[in-house]
Amino acid sequence: VWNPLTGKLRKDLKFQVEERIMMMDASVLCLAFSRDSEMLASGAQNGKIRIWKISTGQCLRKYQRAHSQGVTCIAFSRDNSQVASSSFDHTIRIHGLRSGKMMKEFRGHTSFVNSVCFTIDYTRLISASSDGAVKIWQIKTEDCISTFNSFGTTGLSINSAQLLPKQPDHIVVCNRSNTLSIINFKGQVVRNFTNGKKEKADFLQCCTSSRGMFLYGLCEDGNIYCFETASGELLKTIKGHDRDPIGILHHPHNNVVCTFAEDGQIHLWRP
């Protein structure tokens, strides 16, 4: 666990000083904090999920068979009683923290499910898949109630779909192209954001500022493209990683952006 302002390992956490590391037995593919930042969920290549207590590094819950293949994304429910997960096995599942059991399963994607998130009222899930579709699911019934699969170019893998802060009726979509999109819950494109490139132009991941005023896209060229959400204008391009970028995140409160790459480096930015 690192301090996002200094970039240094947090020495106030005793288990880190003693080098007792929160560790899984396969490559970790995704992480997610609970809303109160007291718990951390980790998902691994072998389909397992673990829940950790940040203050002590203690493992609170293990899901040994959360999925049959790698876990790509995790999200906590509002009351931290459940976690939703997506996987290479084409499914989305909800797991109970108290029971340690799978509570819901959502099937319908025909390829890897790359991201999942709850809607603002926590009654639905939004998923994005390599099959080119964004789906909205009713949690209570496990039914898919909407499917959107055309955002300017059809058939492209969708890397992520997330709610736009302060506008919870809008979804930010990142597909494997040079364009990011904001769509509404009818699947209509509200605004597109393009980096204007033709080579090494595909976006890999994106994130928004905490209030949703800015959209940051991490491109395969290693650069970060900063857009104004309201206008779609490209405000700046930040030279990022030299090679093999993976993902990008924004701090929930501070003006700090984190990017990470296959070379093991994490970069912190003040855009």
C-alpha positions as CSV (number, residue, x, y, z in Angstrom):
1,V,0.0,0.0,0.0
2,W,1.6,3.2,-1.2
3,N,1.0,6.9,-0.2
4,P,-0.4,8.5,-3.4
5,L,1.0,11.9,-2.5
6,T,4.6,10.9,-1.8
7,G,4.9,7.7,-3.8
8,K,6.4,6.0,-0.8
9,L,5.5,2.7,0.9
10,R,3.2,3.4,3.9
11,K,5.3,2.7,7.0
12,D,2.3,3.4,9.3
13,L,1.0,-0.1,8.4
14,K,2.9,-2.4,10.7
15,F,2.5,-5.5,8.5
16,Q,4.4,-3.7,5.7
17,V,7.2,-2.6,8.0
18,E,7.5,-6.3,9.0
19,E,7.4,-7.3,5.4
20,R,4.3,-9.4,5.9
21,I,2.8,-9.0,2.4
22,M,-0.8,-9.4,1.3
23,M,-0.1,-12.2,-1.2
24,M,-2.1,-14.5,-3.5
25,D,-0.8,-17.8,-5.1
26,A,-1.2,-16.5,-8.7
27,S,-0.8,-13.3,-10.6
28,V,-3.1,-10.5,-9.3
29,L,-5.2,-9.1,-12.2
30,C,-7.4,-6.6,-10.3
31,L,-7.8,-4.7,-7.1
32,A,-10.7,-2.7,-5.5
33,F,-11.1,-0.7,-2.3
34,S,-14.3,-0.7,-0.3
35,R,-16.1,2.6,0.0
36,D,-14.7,3.2,3.5
37,S,-11.2,2.2,2.3
38,E,-11.0,-0.3,5.2
39,M,-10.9,-3.4,2.9
40,L,-9.2,-4.3,-0.3
41,A,-10.3,-7.0,-2.7
42,S,-7.9,-8.8,-5.0
43,G,-8.7,-11.0,-8.0
44,A,-6.1,-13.5,-9.5
45,Q,-5.3,-15.3,-12.7
46,N,-6.5,-18.6,-11.2
47,G,-10.0,-17.4,-10.5
48,K,-9.6,-16.8,-6.8
49,I,-10.6,-13.7,-4.8
50,R,-9.4,-12.6,-1.4
51,I,-10.6,-9.8,0.9
52,W,-8.0,-8.0,3.0
53,K,-8.2,-5.7,6.0
54,I,-6.0,-2.7,5.1
55,S,-5.0,-1.7,8.7
56,T,-3.6,-5.2,9.5
57,G,-3.0,-7.0,6.2
58,Q,-5.2,-9.8,7.5
59,C,-7.1,-11.9,5.0
60,L,-10.8,-11.7,6.0
61,R,-12.3,-13.9,3.3
62,K,-11.2,-16.3,0.6
63,Y,-13.2,-17.3,-2.5
64,Q,-11.3,-20.3,-3.7
65,R,-13.6,-20.9,-6.7
66,A,-14.9,-17.4,-7.4
67,H,-14.5,-18.1,-11.2
68,S,-13.2,-20.9,-13.4
69,Q,-10.7,-18.5,-15.1
70,G,-8.9,-15.2,-14.2
71,V,-10.8,-12.4,-12.4
72,T,-10.7,-9.2,-14.4
73,C,-12.5,-6.7,-12.2
74,I,-14.0,-6.4,-8.7
75,A,-16.5,-3.9,-7.2
76,F,-17.8,-3.6,-3.6
77,S,-21.5,-3.0,-2.9
78,R,-22.5,0.2,-1.1
79,D,-22.7,-1.5,2.4
80,N,-19.6,-3.6,1.7
81,S,-21.6,-6.8,2.3
82,Q,-21.0,-8.1,-1.3
83,V,-18.5,-8.0,-4.1
84,A,-19.3,-8.2,-7.8
85,S,-16.6,-9.7,-10.1
86,S,-16.1,-10.3,-13.8
87,S,-13.9,-12.9,-15.4
88,F,-12.3,-14.4,-18.5
89,D,-14.9,-17.2,-18.0
90,H,-17.5,-14.9,-19.6
91,T,-19.5,-14.5,-16.4
92,I,-20.3,-11.8,-13.7
93,R,-20.9,-13.0,-10.2
94,I,-21.9,-11.5,-6.8
95,H,-20.3,-13.0,-3.7
96,G,-21.4,-12.5,-0.1
97,L,-18.7,-11.4,2.4
98,R,-20.5,-13.0,5.4
99,S,-21.4,-16.3,3.8
100,G,-18.3,-16.6,1.6
101,K,-20.6,-18.0,-1.1
102,M,-21.6,-17.0,-4.6
103,M,-25.1,-15.3,-4.4
104,K,-25.8,-14.3,-8.1
105,E,-24.5,-15.2,-11.5
106,F,-25.0,-13.3,-14.8
107,R,-24.5,-15.1,-18.1
108,G,-24.9,-13.7,-21.6
109,H,-21.5,-12.4,-22.8
110,T,-19.8,-14.5,-25.4
111,S,-16.2,-13.5,-24.6
112,F,-14.1,-12.2,-21.7
113,V,-15.9,-9.8,-19.4
114,N,-13.4,-7.0,-18.7
115,S,-15.2,-4.8,-16.3
116,V,-18.2,-4.6,-13.9
117,C,-19.6,-1.9,-11.8
118,F,-22.8,-1.2,-9.8
119,T,-25.3,1.5,-10.8
120,I,-25.8,4.4,-8.3
121,D,-28.8,2.8,-6.8
122,Y,-27.1,-0.6,-6.6
123,T,-30.0,-2.4,-8.3
124,R,-28.2,-3.0,-11.5
125,L,-24.8,-4.0,-12.8
126,I,-23.0,-2.7,-15.9
127,S,-20.5,-5.0,-17.7
128,A,-18.1,-4.6,-20.6
129,S,-16.8,-7.5,-22.7
130,S,-14.4,-8.4,-25.5
131,D,-17.5,-9.5,-27.4
132,G,-18.0,-5.8,-28.2
133,A,-21.1,-5.4,-25.9
134,V,-22.0,-3.3,-22.8
135,K,-24.7,-5.0,-20.9
136,I,-27.0,-3.8,-18.0
137,W,-28.2,-6.5,-15.6
138,Q,-31.0,-6.5,-13.1
139,I,-29.4,-7.8,-9.9
140,K,-32.6,-9.1,-8.3
141,T,-33.6,-11.3,-11.2
142,E,-30.2,-11.8,-12.8
143,D,-31.7,-10.7,-16.2
144,C,-29.9,-8.7,-18.9
145,I,-32.2,-5.7,-19.5
146,S,-30.1,-3.9,-22.1
147,T,-27.3,-4.6,-24.5
148,F,-25.4,-1.9,-26.4
149,N,-22.8,-2.9,-29.0
150,S,-22.2,-0.1,-31.4
151,F,-20.2,2.9,-30.5
152,G,-19.0,4.2,-33.8
153,T,-17.2,1.0,-34.8
154,T,-18.7,-2.4,-34.3
155,G,-17.0,-5.6,-33.2
156,L,-14.3,-3.9,-31.1
157,S,-13.4,-5.3,-27.7
158,I,-14.7,-3.1,-24.9
159,N,-12.1,-2.7,-22.2
160,S,-14.3,-0.9,-19.6
161,A,-17.6,0.7,-18.9
162,Q,-18.0,3.0,-15.8
163,L,-20.5,5.5,-14.5
164,L,-19.7,9.2,-15.1
165,P,-19.5,11.0,-11.6
166,K,-22.2,13.5,-11.0
167,Q,-24.1,12.2,-14.0
168,P,-25.1,8.6,-13.0
169,D,-27.3,8.2,-16.1
170,H,-24.2,8.4,-18.3
171,I,-21.7,5.6,-19.0
172,V,-18.1,6.1,-20.0
173,V,-17.0,3.4,-22.5
174,C,-13.5,2.5,-23.5
175,N,-13.2,0.2,-26.5
176,R,-10.1,-0.8,-28.5
177,S,-10.0,2.3,-30.8
178,N,-8.8,5.8,-30.8
179,T,-12.1,7.1,-29.4
180,L,-13.7,7.1,-26.0
181,S,-17.5,7.5,-25.7
182,I,-20.1,8.6,-23.2
183,I,-23.4,6.9,-23.7
184,N,-26.8,7.1,-21.9
185,F,-28.8,4.2,-20.6
186,K,-30.6,3.9,-23.9
187,G,-27.3,3.2,-25.6
188,Q,-27.2,6.6,-27.4
189,V,-23.8,8.2,-27.8
190,V,-23.8,11.5,-26.0
191,R,-20.2,12.5,-26.8
192,N,-17.0,11.1,-28.4
193,F,-13.4,11.8,-27.4
194,T,-10.7,11.1,-29.9
195,N,-6.9,11.4,-29.8
196,G,-6.7,12.0,-33.5
197,K,-4.0,9.4,-34.1
198,K,-3.9,6.6,-36.7
199,E,-1.0,4.5,-35.5
200,K,-0.6,3.1,-32.0
201,A,-3.8,5.0,-31.3
202,D,-6.0,2.5,-29.4
203,F,-7.1,3.4,-25.9
204,L,-6.4,0.7,-23.3
205,Q,-8.2,2.1,-20.2
206,C,-9.7,5.4,-19.1
207,C,-10.8,7.1,-15.9
208,T,-12.5,10.3,-14.9
209,S,-11.6,13.0,-12.3
210,S,-13.5,12.7,-9.0
211,R,-16.2,15.1,-10.1
212,G,-16.3,13.9,-13.7
213,M,-15.1,17.2,-15.2
214,F,-12.1,15.5,-16.9
215,L,-11.6,12.3,-18.8
216,Y,-8.2,10.7,-19.0
217,G,-7.4,8.0,-21.6
218,L,-4.3,5.8,-21.5
219,C,-3.3,4.9,-25.0
220,E,-1.1,2.1,-26.4
221,D,1.5,4.7,-27.3
222,G,2.0,5.2,-23.6
223,N,0.6,8.7,-23.5
224,I,-2.2,10.0,-21.4
225,Y,-4.8,12.1,-23.2
226,C,-6.8,14.6,-21.0
227,F,-10.2,15.7,-22.3
228,E,-12.8,18.1,-20.9
229,T,-15.9,16.0,-20.4
230,A,-18.4,18.8,-21.1
231,S,-17.0,19.8,-24.5
232,G,-15.0,16.8,-25.6
233,E,-12.0,19.0,-26.2
234,L,-8.5,17.5,-25.9
235,L,-6.8,19.7,-23.3
236,K,-3.4,18.1,-23.1
237,T,-1.3,15.1,-23.9
238,I,1.1,13.8,-21.2
239,K,4.0,11.6,-22.1
240,G,3.6,8.5,-20.1
241,H,5.2,5.1,-20.2
242,D,7.8,4.2,-22.8
243,R,6.3,0.8,-23.5
244,D,3.6,-1.7,-22.6
245,P,1.2,0.5,-20.6
246,I,-1.6,-1.5,-18.8
247,G,-4.0,0.8,-16.9
248,I,-5.0,4.1,-15.4
249,L,-6.8,5.2,-12.2
250,H,-7.8,8.5,-10.5
251,H,-7.6,9.1,-6.8
252,P,-11.2,9.3,-5.4
253,H,-10.5,12.7,-3.7
254,N,-7.1,14.2,-4.7
255,N,-6.0,15.4,-8.1
256,V,-3.7,12.4,-8.7
257,V,-3.7,10.0,-11.6
258,C,-1.9,6.6,-11.4
259,T,-0.7,4.7,-14.4
260,F,1.0,1.3,-14.5
261,A,2.8,-0.8,-17.1
262,E,4.2,-4.3,-17.7
263,D,7.7,-3.1,-16.8
264,G,6.5,-3.1,-13.1
265,Q,6.5,0.7,-12.8
266,I,3.8,2.8,-11.3
267,H,3.7,6.5,-12.2
268,L,1.8,9.1,-10.2
269,W,0.7,12.3,-12.0
270,R,-0.7,15.7,-11.2
271,P,-2.5,16.5,-14.4
